[in-house]
Amino acid sequence: MTAEKTLAGKVALITGAARRSGRATAIQLAADGCAVAINTRRSKDEADAVKAEIEKNGGKANVYLYDITQEDAVADMFKAIENDLDGVDILVNNAADRARIPTLELDFAEWKRIIDIILDGAFLCTRAALPHMLKNKWGRIINISGDGNLAAFTERAHVHAGKGGLEAMTRTLSSEFCDQGITVNTVSPGRIGGERPKSAGPKPKNADITPPVGYEGEPDDIANAIRFLCQPASHYITGQAFRINGGMVLT
């Protein structure tokens, strides 16, 4: 735990927070004093473990099992968070699925499923979070994209379409709300090591490369960038895409 609680009194919602970068972000924001809403659709045991770790270190967290692709479910989740913790001050749109499917085998239902999680879920959560942020003239929205969108990893047209849409949404929301004390930014991971979810499938054929720094990143590398953008001192940074990729993609 850090000595200075720079985010004390704030509430952070992280979607897809049961593992990897979402988990690391929940723990880091809790260390800065946030009460953390841990969202997952079905990974309850892993989400409970994140909650337990935060509480062991003196923080506050609750688990919210809701499907962010469903409008009514998102509304119910935000009501529950407000009742338990207060309104959401920091939103990290992290939930995603990265299934690898050849384009000619990608049916429309699967296309829609992935877009629903990555893009529609982020929109629904953002729209639900904004009224509280506008009332307080303070908010942080972080959308988690991915540098595979720029590296053009094969057989992920649906994933990259959703992630590219997130980056476009970031820019538009930033312009709309930047004079209301709300910043909106993208954190875009490159190659992050560790155990991959089964749903991700095998690595695309043009993705099995080592970044120029000589090693893969870790979930904490992504959480560090998110944590930085959430700070009060980061109020002048908005509409940007932070590429955390060890030099794999340069923009």
Backbone bond lengths (Angstrom), bond angles and torsions (degrees), N, CA, C in turn:
res aa  C-N    CA-C-N  psi(-1)  N-CA   C-N-CA  omega(-1)  CA-C   N-CA-C  phi
1 M - - - 1.457 - - 1.536 109.59 -
2 T 1.325 116.31 139.58 1.452 119.74 178.24 1.518 109.84 -80.33
3 A 1.346 116.18 155.29 1.457 120.75 -178.95 1.523 110.54 -71.10
4 E 1.327 118.32 -40.68 1.453 122.46 -177.72 1.519 109.96 -95.99
5 K 1.318 116.42 121.86 1.463 121.53 179.80 1.528 108.89 -91.51
6 T 1.319 116.94 81.58 1.458 121.61 -173.41 1.519 112.98 -68.64
7 L 1.340 117.75 -17.06 1.462 121.08 -179.22 1.529 111.34 -118.02
8 A 1.313 116.60 23.48 1.464 120.40 178.81 1.523 110.03 -58.62
9 G 1.320 115.59 136.23 1.451 121.01 -179.95 1.510 114.53 88.10
10 K 1.327 117.81 -7.71 1.464 121.82 179.12 1.525 110.02 -92.23
11 V 1.321 114.91 154.55 1.465 122.47 175.64 1.524 108.12 -117.08
12 A 1.318 116.73 128.39 1.465 122.34 -179.94 1.512 110.07 -116.37
13 L 1.316 116.81 129.98 1.462 123.11 171.80 1.518 108.47 -106.38
14 I 1.326 116.52 124.81 1.461 122.04 176.27 1.518 107.82 -118.94
15 T 1.322 116.80 117.73 1.460 119.77 177.44 1.526 108.53 -82.88
16 G 1.323 115.90 147.37 1.459 119.69 -177.17 1.513 111.82 60.39
17 A 1.344 116.14 46.54 1.468 120.25 -170.53 1.513 114.24 -99.00
18 A 1.322 118.01 13.44 1.462 120.00 -174.01 1.523 113.29 -81.93
19 R 1.331 118.24 -19.03 1.465 118.82 -175.86 1.533 110.73 -152.35
20 R 1.303 115.00 169.74 1.460 124.71 173.62 1.538 112.11 50.50
21 S 1.329 117.67 -130.44 1.469 120.43 -173.38 1.518 112.42 -64.81
22 G 1.338 117.04 -34.35 1.451 119.35 177.79 1.513 111.92 -63.32
23 R 1.313 115.50 -43.53 1.469 120.87 177.30 1.523 110.64 -62.19
24 A 1.325 117.13 -47.78 1.465 121.11 -178.91 1.522 110.82 -61.02
25 T 1.332 116.66 -38.35 1.462 120.27 179.47 1.514 111.13 -66.28
26 A 1.327 116.97 -43.38 1.462 120.47 178.49 1.524 110.92 -57.24
27 I 1.311 116.64 -44.24 1.469 121.10 -177.77 1.530 110.92 -68.00
28 Q 1.331 116.70 -40.77 1.468 119.29 -179.08 1.522 112.14 -69.10
29 L 1.337 117.93 -41.95 1.458 119.62 179.86 1.524 110.88 -67.87
30 A 1.327 116.83 -35.27 1.456 119.83 175.04 1.524 110.66 -62.78
31 A 1.329 116.75 -36.91 1.465 120.26 178.45 1.522 112.32 -63.43
32 D 1.335 116.78 -25.86 1.466 120.98 177.56 1.522 112.23 -89.57
33 G 1.335 117.48 4.78 1.451 120.58 174.20 1.509 116.52 105.74
34 C 1.335 117.81 -2.32 1.462 120.49 178.79 1.525 111.27 -69.14
35 A 1.326 115.62 143.61 1.458 120.07 159.52 1.522 105.83 -82.41
36 V 1.322 117.46 133.05 1.464 121.09 -169.48 1.525 111.13 -114.64
37 A 1.315 114.90 128.16 1.455 122.44 171.53 1.524 107.55 -96.77
38 I 1.313 116.41 113.36 1.464 123.26 -176.96 1.522 108.02 -95.51
39 N 1.313 116.24 110.59 1.465 119.83 -179.81 1.519 111.21 -100.50
40 T 1.314 115.45 136.28 1.452 122.17 169.54 1.520 106.78 -152.19
41 R 1.321 116.07 155.46 1.465 118.65 179.64 1.509 111.44 -85.70
42 R 1.348 117.25 -36.32 1.450 118.34 -174.63 1.524 114.97 -148.95
43 S 1.341 118.72 -4.49 1.468 120.93 -176.28 1.527 110.16 -89.51
44 K 1.330 116.92 62.03 1.458 121.43 -172.33 1.524 112.73 -63.70
45 D 1.328 117.39 -44.47 1.463 119.32 -177.52 1.522 110.93 -61.40
46 E 1.316 117.31 -43.84 1.462 120.35 179.70 1.524 110.86 -67.55
47 A 1.331 117.16 -39.37 1.467 120.25 178.02 1.529 110.75 -64.50
48 D 1.322 116.43 -40.69 1.462 119.90 177.48 1.532 111.46 -62.31
49 A 1.333 116.12 -34.16 1.465 119.91 178.14 1.529 110.97 -67.54
50 V 1.336 117.56 -37.59 1.467 120.96 175.92 1.529 109.37 -63.51
51 K 1.310 116.68 -46.23 1.471 121.80 178.20 1.526 110.64 -57.45
52 A 1.320 116.29 -45.04 1.461 120.19 -178.81 1.527 111.39 -63.16
53 E 1.324 116.87 -39.71 1.466 119.64 179.54 1.514 111.04 -65.79
54 I 1.333 116.69 -41.92 1.467 120.07 178.26 1.521 110.28 -62.23
55 E 1.318 116.66 -45.08 1.460 120.09 -178.58 1.524 111.99 -67.51
56 K 1.313 117.07 -33.78 1.465 121.06 177.34 1.520 110.97 -60.73
57 N 1.343 116.15 -31.98 1.459 121.35 -179.65 1.528 112.43 -92.87
58 G 1.325 116.51 11.57 1.459 119.94 174.95 1.504 115.20 91.79
59 G 1.328 118.20 6.51 1.449 121.35 -178.99 1.515 112.67 -92.96
60 K 1.323 114.86 -179.70 1.463 121.66 -178.86 1.516 109.13 -124.46
61 A 1.336 116.58 133.27 1.463 120.69 -179.07 1.513 109.67 -156.53
62 N 1.322 115.70 150.96 1.455 123.21 172.81 1.523 108.85 -133.94
63 V 1.321 116.41 154.14 1.461 122.56 178.68 1.524 108.56 -103.38
64 Y 1.339 115.61 137.38 1.456 122.16 -179.58 1.525 109.15 -128.36
65 L 1.322 115.25 109.67 1.462 122.07 -178.52 1.526 109.00 -91.92
66 Y 1.313 115.22 92.13 1.466 121.06 -178.73 1.528 109.56 -140.31
67 D 1.321 115.45 147.13 1.460 122.99 176.81 1.522 108.33 -89.86
68 I 1.325 116.93 108.79 1.468 120.51 -174.10 1.520 113.04 -72.80
69 T 1.314 118.80 -6.15 1.473 120.20 176.17 1.526 112.03 -82.93
70 Q 1.332 116.75 -6.37 1.461 121.46 -178.17 1.534 109.84 -106.78
71 E 1.316 116.42 121.53 1.461 120.65 -174.68 1.523 112.11 -58.49
72 D 1.325 117.47 -44.84 1.467 120.41 -179.66 1.527 111.44 -65.18
73 A 1.327 116.34 -37.18 1.458 120.16 179.75 1.526 110.98 -65.55
74 V 1.326 117.04 -40.42 1.465 120.48 178.09 1.523 110.16 -63.59
75 A 1.328 117.01 -43.11 1.468 120.08 178.01 1.525 110.50 -60.49
76 D 1.319 116.88 -43.33 1.475 120.83 179.36 1.526 110.99 -64.88
77 M 1.338 116.84 -39.47 1.454 120.04 -179.99 1.523 111.07 -63.30
78 F 1.310 116.95 -44.63 1.464 119.33 -179.05 1.523 111.53 -66.13
79 K 1.329 117.81 -35.23 1.459 120.28 174.84 1.530 110.75 -63.14
80 A 1.335 116.36 -42.17 1.463 120.55 179.80 1.521 111.14 -65.22
81 I 1.325 116.73 -42.48 1.466 120.13 179.24 1.522 110.50 -63.43
82 E 1.325 116.47 -43.41 1.465 119.43 179.92 1.523 111.06 -62.97
83 N 1.316 116.88 -39.80 1.465 120.30 178.56 1.524 111.91 -66.25
84 D 1.342 116.05 -37.14 1.470 120.26 -175.39 1.522 113.26 -85.27
85 L 1.335 115.58 -41.78 1.462 119.94 -167.69 1.520 114.12 -125.59
86 D 1.306 119.08 -22.21 1.465 128.39 -171.55 1.531 107.87 107.11
87 G 1.334 115.93 -178.40 1.462 120.15 -176.84 1.514 112.59 -68.91
88 V 1.327 115.36 161.09 1.465 121.88 -176.82 1.531 110.02 -82.88
89 D 1.340 115.75 120.71 1.463 122.16 177.15 1.519 112.40 -95.24
90 I 1.333 115.74 -29.98 1.470 122.46 -177.74 1.519 107.71 -128.48
91 L 1.323 116.13 125.38 1.457 121.56 178.88 1.520 109.10 -120.01
92 V 1.321 116.27 123.90 1.465 121.74 175.47 1.521 107.31 -114.03
93 N 1.326 115.95 106.38 1.464 122.31 179.43 1.525 108.89 -83.89
94 N 1.324 114.94 88.75 1.462 121.93 -171.73 1.529 113.52 -108.80
95 A 1.328 118.12 -20.25 1.464 121.13 -173.86 1.531 110.94 -60.23
96 A 1.332 115.38 137.17 1.466 120.42 -178.78 1.515 109.70 -163.25
97 D 1.306 115.19 164.76 1.459 122.85 169.82 1.520 105.78 -137.05
98 R 1.334 117.10 137.66 1.463 119.69 -170.75 1.524 112.05 -122.84
99 A 1.297 117.08 37.67 1.468 119.38 -178.26 1.525 111.52 -57.10
100 R 1.319 115.20 138.24 1.474 121.40 178.30 1.527 108.92 -96.92
101 I 1.341 116.45 119.02 1.464 121.49 -177.56 1.530 108.79 -140.38
102 P 1.333 118.46 126.52 1.470 119.80 174.91 1.526 110.39 -56.34
103 T 1.303 116.66 140.36 1.464 120.99 -172.59 1.526 112.61 -56.34
104 L 1.323 118.26 -40.55 1.456 119.98 -178.21 1.529 112.89 -73.54
105 E 1.326 116.34 -9.81 1.463 120.63 174.85 1.529 112.03 -104.36
106 L 1.315 117.08 1.02 1.460 122.67 -176.10 1.522 109.37 -87.20
107 D 1.329 116.13 105.32 1.468 117.85 179.54 1.529 109.63 -82.58
108 F 1.329 114.46 165.13 1.460 119.80 -172.80 1.520 111.34 -65.80
109 A 1.328 117.49 -33.30 1.461 120.18 179.96 1.530 111.00 -62.51
110 E 1.339 117.48 -42.36 1.460 120.37 178.85 1.525 110.89 -70.33
111 W 1.336 116.83 -38.84 1.464 120.52 174.33 1.531 109.87 -54.10
112 K 1.333 115.55 -50.39 1.455 120.59 -178.38 1.529 112.10 -64.25
113 R 1.330 117.20 -37.83 1.464 120.37 -178.86 1.522 110.91 -60.45
114 I 1.324 116.25 -44.94 1.461 120.24 -178.85 1.523 110.97 -69.30
115 I 1.325 117.74 -44.60 1.465 120.89 178.22 1.524 110.27 -61.46
116 D 1.329 116.38 -38.70 1.465 120.41 178.52 1.526 111.38 -58.75
117 I 1.327 116.70 -44.31 1.468 120.09 -178.40 1.521 110.96 -68.97
118 I 1.330 116.07 -53.40 1.465 120.86 -170.90 1.525 112.16 -72.45
119 L 1.320 116.82 -48.67 1.464 120.65 -169.77 1.525 112.75 -101.46
120 D 1.330 117.09 -51.73 1.457 119.04 -178.25 1.526 111.30 -64.92
121 G 1.333 117.22 -40.42 1.455 120.21 177.97 1.520 111.89 -61.86
122 A 1.322 116.70 -40.02 1.462 120.45 178.25 1.526 111.03 -64.91
123 F 1.328 116.30 -40.57 1.461 119.69 177.74 1.521 111.08 -62.97
124 L 1.332 117.10 -47.40 1.461 120.41 -177.76 1.527 111.46 -61.75
125 C 1.331 116.81 -42.61 1.465 119.98 179.40 1.525 111.33 -68.44
126 T 1.327 116.86 -40.01 1.462 120.67 179.08 1.521 110.70 -62.76
127 R 1.311 116.69 -46.84 1.468 120.56 -179.77 1.529 111.11 -61.20
128 A 1.328 116.47 -36.75 1.467 119.96 179.54 1.522 112.41 -72.75
129 A 1.331 116.90 -30.23 1.468 120.66 -176.97 1.528 112.84 -81.60
130 L 1.310 117.50 -28.51 1.463 120.77 -170.39 1.531 115.20 -61.00
131 P 1.338 120.99 -40.88 1.470 118.35 -178.00 1.531 113.89 -55.98
132 H 1.328 117.24 -42.23 1.467 120.24 178.26 1.527 110.81 -65.23
133 M 1.326 116.48 -43.20 1.463 120.30 178.89 1.522 111.07 -62.36
134 L 1.326 117.05 -42.77 1.467 120.62 -179.73 1.522 111.13 -65.62
135 K 1.318 116.97 -38.10 1.462 120.57 178.90 1.522 110.82 -61.42
136 N 1.334 116.44 -38.80 1.463 121.21 -177.16 1.519 113.88 -92.86
137 K 1.340 116.50 -4.32 1.470 121.08 -177.59 1.532 111.67 56.08
138 W 1.342 115.26 35.86 1.478 120.70 179.52 1.524 108.69 -156.93
139 G 1.308 115.65 131.40 1.460 119.41 175.73 1.513 111.16 -171.29
140 R 1.330 114.51 155.16 1.455 121.75 175.82 1.530 108.02 -132.86
141 I 1.319 116.26 123.41 1.461 121.83 175.30 1.520 107.68 -119.91
142 I 1.325 116.24 123.65 1.466 122.19 -179.81 1.524 107.36 -121.26
143 N 1.317 116.35 119.12 1.459 121.92 176.58 1.528 109.52 -100.65
144 I 1.324 115.98 130.11 1.462 119.95 -177.18 1.521 109.17 -97.12
145 S 1.313 114.11 109.96 1.464 121.54 -179.56 1.529 108.44 -95.45
146 G 1.323 117.46 -138.16 1.457 121.14 177.82 1.512 110.01 -177.50
147 D 1.324 116.45 136.64 1.458 119.33 -175.86 1.516 113.38 -75.90
148 G 1.349 117.81 -6.99 1.450 119.09 168.73 1.514 111.19 -60.05
149 N 1.334 115.98 -24.93 1.451 122.14 176.11 1.523 111.58 -61.06
150 L 1.337 117.39 -32.94 1.465 121.91 178.95 1.525 111.98 -94.37
151 A 1.332 116.24 -34.09 1.466 119.82 178.57 1.523 111.51 -75.30
152 A 1.330 117.10 -13.41 1.471 123.60 177.05 1.526 111.76 60.18
153 F 1.316 115.82 53.70 1.457 119.57 175.94 1.532 109.50 -61.46
154 T 1.285 115.61 138.23 1.457 120.38 -173.65 1.528 111.96 -71.04
155 E 1.322 115.34 155.18 1.462 124.54 171.72 1.532 112.37 63.17
156 R 1.325 115.65 29.38 1.467 120.56 175.74 1.524 110.71 -135.86
157 A 1.320 117.02 39.50 1.461 119.99 -179.06 1.523 111.44 -58.07
158 H 1.334 116.83 -39.76 1.458 120.93 -178.52 1.523 111.81 -68.09
159 V 1.314 116.12 -41.72 1.472 120.76 179.33 1.524 110.34 -64.82
160 H 1.323 116.47 -48.32 1.461 119.98 -176.36 1.516 111.68 -69.16
161 A 1.329 118.00 -30.85 1.464 120.11 175.25 1.525 110.34 -63.12
162 G 1.335 116.11 -43.18 1.460 119.54 177.80 1.515 112.46 -65.12
163 K 1.325 117.10 -44.46 1.462 120.83 -178.86 1.529 111.24 -66.81
164 G 1.341 116.66 -39.73 1.462 119.69 176.32 1.516 111.26 -62.62
165 G 1.330 116.50 -38.94 1.452 120.39 175.85 1.518 112.64 -62.26
166 L 1.329 116.87 -37.84 1.467 120.93 176.76 1.523 111.28 -59.87
167 E 1.331 116.43 -42.23 1.461 119.14 -178.98 1.520 110.65 -66.38
168 A 1.340 117.28 -38.65 1.464 120.07 176.98 1.523 110.63 -65.60
169 M 1.329 116.66 -41.07 1.462 120.41 178.46 1.526 111.06 -63.17
170 T 1.324 116.31 -38.15 1.466 120.34 176.95 1.521 111.14 -55.58
171 R 1.315 116.39 -49.11 1.469 120.33 -176.74 1.528 111.14 -63.23
172 T 1.329 116.50 -43.36 1.463 120.05 -177.78 1.528 111.31 -67.37
173 L 1.324 117.27 -45.76 1.457 120.27 179.40 1.525 111.02 -63.66
174 S 1.324 116.36 -37.29 1.456 119.75 178.54 1.521 110.89 -59.08
175 S 1.324 116.19 -46.03 1.464 119.95 179.88 1.523 111.60 -63.76
176 E 1.322 116.49 -37.51 1.464 120.59 -175.05 1.524 112.90 -72.72
177 F 1.332 117.36 -34.09 1.463 119.83 -170.60 1.525 114.82 -118.48
178 C 1.334 117.86 6.32 1.466 119.55 -173.91 1.522 112.88 -65.17
179 D 1.328 118.85 -24.76 1.468 120.43 179.78 1.521 111.79 -92.13
180 Q 1.347 116.75 11.43 1.463 121.27 179.62 1.532 111.91 -113.30
181 G 1.338 116.84 15.08 1.458 120.70 179.09 1.519 113.71 80.58
182 I 1.331 116.83 14.01 1.467 121.51 -177.68 1.520 108.94 -114.65
183 T 1.323 116.38 125.43 1.459 120.36 174.63 1.526 109.38 -104.99
184 V 1.327 115.15 146.53 1.463 122.03 179.49 1.519 107.58 -133.18
185 N 1.321 116.55 120.37 1.462 121.25 -178.13 1.524 110.55 -137.90
186 T 1.322 114.49 164.29 1.460 122.25 175.75 1.517 109.65 -112.26
187 V 1.317 116.35 136.90 1.463 122.22 166.07 1.522 106.57 -112.08
188 S 1.323 115.47 124.49 1.464 120.76 -172.69 1.529 109.91 -119.54
189 P 1.334 117.70 103.65 1.467 120.17 -177.86 1.529 112.93 -74.22
190 G 1.318 114.55 149.30 1.455 121.24 168.35 1.518 109.62 -96.73
191 R 1.326 116.78 -134.94 1.471 121.31 -179.43 1.518 109.79 -76.49
192 I 1.321 115.94 113.99 1.459 121.81 178.84 1.519 107.96 -113.86
193 G 1.320 115.58 124.65 1.457 120.85 -175.82 1.519 112.48 -77.86
194 G 1.315 115.28 -173.76 1.452 121.89 -178.45 1.513 111.53 98.21
195 E 1.314 114.93 -179.74 1.460 120.59 -177.50 1.526 110.74 -67.23
196 R 1.324 116.21 128.80 1.461 121.93 179.22 1.526 109.60 -89.05
197 P 1.345 117.02 143.38 1.465 118.32 175.11 1.515 110.70 -63.46
198 K 1.337 116.40 146.16 1.459 120.43 -179.39 1.513 112.22 -58.86
199 S 1.328 116.82 -32.67 1.457 120.69 -177.58 1.519 112.89 -66.36
200 A 1.355 117.41 -17.87 1.464 119.84 -178.62 1.519 112.41 -72.13
201 G 1.331 117.34 -23.42 1.460 120.55 -178.54 1.518 111.21 70.99
202 P 1.336 117.26 -174.02 1.460 120.66 179.59 1.527 111.20 -67.77
203 K 1.315 115.63 156.50 1.461 119.43 178.85 1.524 110.36 -64.58
204 P 1.350 118.10 140.59 1.465 119.95 174.51 1.520 111.06 -57.37
205 K 1.324 116.39 152.61 1.465 120.65 -172.57 1.521 113.01 -63.23
206 N 1.332 118.11 -25.67 1.464 119.47 179.91 1.525 111.96 -103.35
207 A 1.348 116.97 18.93 1.463 120.40 -179.03 1.519 112.76 -108.74
208 D 1.309 117.76 -7.91 1.468 120.94 -174.20 1.523 110.57 -86.50
209 I 1.336 115.12 64.68 1.462 121.02 179.83 1.519 108.33 -128.75
210 T 1.327 115.52 153.55 1.459 120.82 176.55 1.520 108.79 -90.88
211 P 1.324 119.32 131.19 1.467 120.81 177.66 1.527 111.16 -58.41
212 P 1.329 117.44 155.93 1.469 120.67 -178.48 1.520 114.91 -55.02
213 V 1.329 118.30 -27.04 1.468 118.87 179.02 1.523 111.65 -69.05
214 G 1.337 117.32 -14.91 1.458 121.10 174.92 1.512 115.49 99.35
215 Y 1.309 118.56 4.04 1.469 120.92 -179.56 1.529 108.80 -158.85
216 E 1.326 115.04 160.52 1.453 120.47 175.91 1.526 110.47 -80.51
217 G 1.325 115.22 156.78 1.448 119.58 176.25 1.522 111.93 -78.17
218 E 1.330 115.19 177.56 1.457 122.68 178.01 1.524 109.07 -124.14
219 P 1.336 118.06 158.37 1.461 119.52 178.40 1.520 113.54 -52.58
220 D 1.339 117.73 -35.37 1.463 119.54 179.31 1.527 112.29 -64.04
221 D 1.335 118.16 -26.27 1.463 119.95 176.99 1.522 110.64 -64.07
222 I 1.316 117.05 -38.22 1.459 120.90 177.48 1.524 109.89 -72.29
223 A 1.325 116.15 -43.98 1.466 120.08 179.11 1.524 111.40 -60.53
224 N 1.336 117.92 -36.14 1.467 120.81 178.86 1.525 111.17 -59.66
225 A 1.337 116.18 -42.81 1.463 120.10 -179.25 1.523 111.01 -67.82
226 I 1.325 116.55 -42.21 1.460 120.43 178.13 1.528 110.19 -62.06
227 R 1.306 115.63 -45.51 1.475 121.03 -179.61 1.524 110.83 -58.65
228 F 1.325 116.74 -42.47 1.463 121.21 178.88 1.522 111.11 -59.83
229 L 1.331 116.83 -45.64 1.463 120.69 -176.90 1.517 113.20 -70.19
230 C 1.330 117.49 -19.67 1.460 121.34 179.14 1.517 113.45 -81.98
231 Q 1.320 117.83 -13.64 1.452 120.81 -173.28 1.537 111.97 -70.01
232 P 1.332 117.70 148.48 1.463 119.88 172.87 1.526 112.45 -54.64
233 A 1.329 117.02 -33.81 1.458 120.67 -178.03 1.524 113.39 -70.04
234 S 1.345 117.37 -11.13 1.475 121.04 -179.96 1.519 112.40 -94.66
235 H 1.332 117.11 22.57 1.466 121.64 -173.54 1.525 113.74 -65.19
236 Y 1.332 117.99 -19.26 1.476 121.04 -176.28 1.534 111.71 -94.77
237 I 1.320 117.21 3.76 1.467 121.77 -179.18 1.516 108.39 -107.43
238 T 1.314 117.68 115.65 1.459 120.45 178.12 1.526 109.90 -154.74
239 G 1.333 115.22 150.97 1.463 121.24 178.95 1.512 114.01 76.23
240 Q 1.326 117.91 14.38 1.464 121.01 -173.49 1.528 111.34 -105.06
241 A 1.324 114.63 157.07 1.464 122.02 173.76 1.528 108.12 -113.41
242 F 1.309 116.98 115.61 1.461 122.86 179.09 1.524 108.16 -95.56
243 R 1.317 116.26 117.34 1.460 121.45 -174.96 1.527 109.03 -100.91
244 I 1.316 114.69 108.87 1.466 122.06 -175.21 1.529 106.87 -104.17
245 N 1.350 116.14 86.10 1.453 118.39 -166.41 1.526 115.07 -142.07
246 G 1.343 118.38 10.22 1.455 119.26 177.80 1.516 113.85 62.99
247 G 1.345 116.60 25.64 1.465 120.67 178.84 1.518 114.66 84.52
248 M 1.352 117.69 10.22 1.463 120.73 -177.60 1.521 112.47 -66.35
249 V 1.334 116.07 -40.09 1.456 122.80 177.80 1.519 107.48 -129.16
250 L 1.325 117.60 129.89 1.454 121.68 -178.35 1.524 109.40 -114.06
251 T 1.336 116.46 124.53 1.463 120.70 178.10 1.510 110.54 -133.38
